[in-house]
Amino acid sequence: ALVDIPLFWTLFCLMFGIVVLVSRICPLTADSILPLIICIMGYGASLVLLVYLIAFKFRRRRSNCYIWCLIFILVS
């Protein structure tokens, strides 16, 4: 998790930077940057930890793994 969470944040920031470079207009205002950063950090951490939780749950057994994967994709 110490590697995956910062990697997610880095990739997300790079994707947002590419959108800004291509459109040449920043889609954010000054008062919405801090809430966006907080939401991105929380979403990245919770998503990576959810993946680890699902992997830990199905480490021993492989029953219903595909159903949980489908639910995970739909939730995220």
VENJO-V592075 format. One record per backbone hydrogen bond with DSSP energy under -1.0 kcal/mol. CO is the residue of the C=O (numbers start at 1). NH is the residue of the N-H. If there is no record, write none. Layout:
((CO | NH) (CO | NH))
//
This chain:
((1 | 5) (3 | 7) (4 | 8) (5 | 9) (6 | 10) (7 | 11) (8 | 12) (9 | 13) (10 | 14) (11 | 15) (12 | 16) (13 | 17) (14 | 18) (15 | 19) (16 | 20) (17 | 21) (18 | 22) (19 | 23) (20 | 24) (29 | 32) (32 | 36) (33 | 37) (34 | 38) (35 | 39) (36 | 40) (37 | 41) (38 | 42) (39 | 43) (40 | 44) (41 | 45) (42 | 46) (43 | 47) (44 | 48) (45 | 49) (46 | 50) (47 | 51) (48 | 52) (49 | 53) (50 | 54) (51 | 55) (52 | 56) (53 | 57) (54 | 58) (56 | 59) (64 | 68) (65 | 69) (66 | 70) (67 | 71) (68 | 72) (69 | 73) (70 | 74) (71 | 75) (72 | 76))
//
